[in-house]
Amino acid sequence: MRATFMYGTGDVRVIDVPDPTLQGPTDAVVRIVQACICGSDLHPYHSMPADESGTPMGHEFLGVVEEVGKDVSTIKAGDLVVAPFAWQDNTCDFCREGLQTSCRHGGFWAAGGIGGGQAEAVRVPQADGTLVKLPVAADSALLPSLLTLSDVFATGHHAAIRANVNARTTVTVIGDGAVGLLAVLSAKRLGAERIILMGRHKSRTDLGLEFGATEVVAERGQEGIEKVRELTGGDGTHTVLECVGHMPAYEQALGVVRVGGVISRVGVPQYNDGDIGWNLFGRNLTLTGGPAPVRHYIEELMPDVLDGKIEPGKVFDRVIGIEETPAGYRAMDDREALKVLVQF
């Protein structure tokens, strides 16, 4: 089969690899119907050391079950399913507490001998705890929006949940990538009436306004902080959803959050040290966030997608085939595409 591998900075290739097979009684093999490229895939695209073995890529996909192990009971061959960006048993104590990304018996795609989602098929460990059956046909127009449940929409939702966004909280979202835009949608869905989106790409911030942002601040750094402060009477907002992962975004978050407020980070941090001293402590701020336990949210979010109340799939603005995946990475890296969908 064909699969996407990364061999170093900027070096993405589509190669032939062996077809996946069942290796344990809790496995399933899924033929992928749709996958996509994540903003977090661009981090290794910028920094991965050269590796002649390559690394499989992709962690967002939905597809059709081809085969299941003897202990799999909740899905069967022929089912259309969506997979979270982490696999899990969904029964351990951490999973039961809604922390599936810390599952005691789980892991992540494209690691530990598990393939990536930017491929024609993948072996799914812990299939019962990982895969969620979709009540639509494989040619449904809802598939792009349902695909966002695998990561990007559920991650935006996680940012808002960890910040306790509600009708009484004002919100700043930092980042106009797909996660940031769907954090806007999530904050709106949870009742927020004022949502300031910090982003500077008009085609993206226009979609953010459609998703529920009330204001857009294009300025960055201290200038952006001062603009948000100006808009909020000098106070800042109750919550800040940081959806980028770079230090300047965290510094902006510290600058625009209100006393007693919450900074919720879901952008994968590309730094190890940050200001957690008096600037955080002295203002009674809460710093939270982390990798979204997507499996915990899928059943909650799916009905609104199926009913057409929301359309998170609008973040996909380019569709490619598997052989075009390297070009898809370049398009996202060059800001020519917001989020690239891979159609099989």
JOFEN-V123835 format. One record per residue. N is the residue number from 1. PHI is phi in radians with two decimals (none if undefined). PSI is psi as a letter, one per 20 degrees, with the letter a starting at -180 (NA if undefined). Layout:
n:phi:psi
N:PHI:PSI
N:PHI:PSI
This chain:
n:phi:psi
1:none:r
2:-1.73:p
3:-2.59:q
4:-1.58:p
5:-2.24:q
6:-1.94:p
7:-1.97:j
8:2.69:a
9:-0.94:p
10:1.23:j
11:-1.95:n
12:-1.96:p
13:-2.36:q
14:-1.89:p
15:-2.26:r
16:-1.51:p
17:-2.36:r
18:-1.08:q
19:-1.09:q
20:-1.20:q
21:-2.35:q
22:-1.11:p
23:-2.10:i
24:-2.71:r
25:-1.22:i
26:-1.76:j
27:-1.44:r
28:-2.41:q
29:-1.93:p
30:-2.06:p
31:-1.49:o
32:-1.35:p
33:-1.77:g
34:-2.46:q
35:-2.46:a
36:-2.80:r
37:-1.78:p
38:-1.73:q
39:-0.99:h
40:-1.22:h
41:-1.16:h
42:-1.33:i
43:-1.11:g
44:-1.18:h
45:-1.05:h
46:-1.61:i
47:-2.41:i
48:-1.18:p
49:-1.11:q
50:-1.02:p
51:-2.53:o
52:-1.18:i
53:-1.41:h
54:1.32:r
55:-2.21:p
56:-1.12:q
57:-2.12:q
58:1.84:p
59:-2.50:j
60:-2.22:o
61:-2.82:q
62:-2.36:q
63:-2.98:a
64:-1.90:p
65:-1.19:p
66:-1.69:h
67:-2.79:q
68:-2.28:q
69:-1.29:r
70:-1.17:h
71:-1.68:j
72:-1.46:p
73:-2.18:i
74:-1.66:i
75:-2.33:r
76:-2.54:r
77:-0.99:p
78:1.72:i
79:-1.27:p
80:-1.53:p
81:-2.36:q
82:-2.01:q
83:-2.05:p
84:-1.11:r
85:-1.31:i
86:-2.20:q
87:-1.80:q
88:-2.75:r
89:-1.40:h
90:1.10:j
91:-2.25:i
92:-1.20:r
93:-1.11:h
94:-1.13:g
95:-1.07:g
96:-1.12:h
97:-1.54:j
98:1.40:k
99:-2.15:l
100:-1.09:h
101:-1.25:i
102:-1.96:k
103:-0.89:p
104:-1.15:h
105:-2.17:k
106:-1.97:a
107:-3.14:a
108:-2.15:q
109:-1.08:q
110:1.11:k
111:-2.65:q
112:1.06:k
113:1.48:j
114:-1.67:p
115:-1.27:r
116:-1.72:r
117:-1.49:i
118:-1.56:m
119:-2.69:r
120:-1.32:h
121:-2.78:r
122:-2.66:q
123:-1.50:p
124:-1.92:o
125:-1.27:q
126:0.82:l
127:-1.07:h
128:-1.08:h
129:-1.48:i
130:-1.85:g
131:-1.45:q
132:-2.10:p
133:-1.21:p
134:-1.81:p
135:-1.54:l
136:-2.39:r
137:-1.42:r
138:-1.19:i
139:-1.91:j
140:-1.11:q
141:-1.19:i
142:-1.40:i
143:-0.98:g
144:-1.02:g
145:-1.20:h
146:-1.18:h
147:-1.07:h
148:-1.15:i
149:-1.20:i
150:-1.25:h
151:-2.85:f
152:-1.14:g
153:-1.24:g
154:-1.12:h
155:-1.24:g
156:-1.05:g
157:-1.10:g
158:-1.05:g
159:-1.01:g
160:-1.22:h
161:-1.14:g
162:-1.11:h
163:-1.53:i
164:1.02:l
165:-1.15:p
166:-2.71:a
167:-1.14:i
168:-1.69:i
169:-1.85:p
170:-1.53:q
171:-2.34:p
172:-1.99:p
173:-1.89:p
174:-1.80:o
175:2.03:p
176:-1.88:k
177:-1.31:a
178:-1.08:h
179:-1.13:g
180:-1.06:g
181:-1.13:h
182:-1.41:i
183:-1.19:h
184:-1.04:g
185:-1.02:g
186:-1.16:g
187:-1.10:g
188:-1.11:g
189:-1.06:h
190:-1.52:j
191:1.86:i
192:-1.07:p
193:-1.75:i
194:-2.26:o
195:-2.33:o
196:-1.70:p
197:-1.79:p
198:-1.69:o
199:-2.89:q
200:-2.19:j
201:-1.84:o
202:-1.04:g
203:-1.06:h
204:-1.41:g
205:-1.17:h
206:-1.09:h
207:-1.18:h
208:-1.06:h
209:-1.11:h
210:-1.10:h
211:-1.35:i
212:2.34:i
213:-1.11:q
214:-1.71:h
215:-2.53:q
216:-2.13:p
217:-2.01:o
218:-1.51:i
219:-1.19:q
220:-2.09:r
221:1.02:b
222:-1.10:h
223:-1.09:g
224:-1.16:g
225:-1.04:g
226:-1.12:h
227:-1.14:g
228:-1.11:g
229:-1.05:g
230:-1.07:g
231:-1.18:h
232:-1.99:k
233:1.13:k
234:1.58:i
235:-1.59:h
236:1.52:a
237:-1.86:q
238:-1.05:h
239:-2.29:q
240:-2.30:p
241:-1.83:o
242:-1.65:o
243:-2.06:k
244:-2.03:g
245:1.82:i
246:-1.77:q
247:-0.95:g
248:-1.02:h
249:-1.20:g
250:-1.14:g
251:-1.13:h
252:-1.10:g
253:-1.03:g
254:-1.08:h
255:-1.36:h
256:-1.90:i
257:-1.44:q
258:-1.34:q
259:-0.91:p
260:1.40:j
261:-1.53:a
262:-2.23:p
263:-1.85:p
264:-2.01:o
265:-1.83:p
266:-2.20:i
267:-1.21:p
268:-1.06:o
269:-1.16:p
270:-1.78:k
271:-2.65:q
272:-1.92:h
273:-2.10:p
274:-2.64:r
275:-1.26:o
276:-2.18:k
277:-1.50:c
278:-1.08:h
279:-1.02:h
280:-1.56:g
281:-1.12:g
282:-1.16:h
283:-1.79:j
284:0.97:l
285:-1.53:q
286:-1.94:p
287:-1.95:p
288:-2.50:a
289:2.02:a
290:2.38:a
291:-1.15:p
292:-1.20:p
293:-1.34:m
294:-0.94:g
295:-1.02:h
296:-1.19:h
297:-1.84:i
298:-1.02:g
299:-1.13:h
300:-1.24:g
301:-1.51:h
302:-1.04:g
303:-1.02:h
304:-1.17:h
305:-1.24:g
306:-1.12:h
307:-1.44:i
308:1.36:j
309:-1.19:h
310:-2.38:q
311:-2.37:m
312:-1.12:i
313:-1.12:i
314:-1.14:i
315:-1.23:i
316:-1.40:o
317:-2.10:j
318:-2.64:p
319:-2.09:p
320:-2.33:r
321:-1.68:r
322:-1.01:h
323:-1.20:i
324:-1.64:j
325:-1.00:g
326:-0.98:h
327:-1.17:h
328:-1.12:g
329:-1.06:g
330:-1.09:g
331:-1.10:g
332:-1.23:h
333:-1.14:h
334:-1.50:j
335:1.09:k
336:-1.48:i
337:-2.40:q
338:-1.31:g
339:-2.63:p
340:-1.76:p
341:-1.70:p
342:-1.81:o
343:-1.79:p
344:-1.88:NA
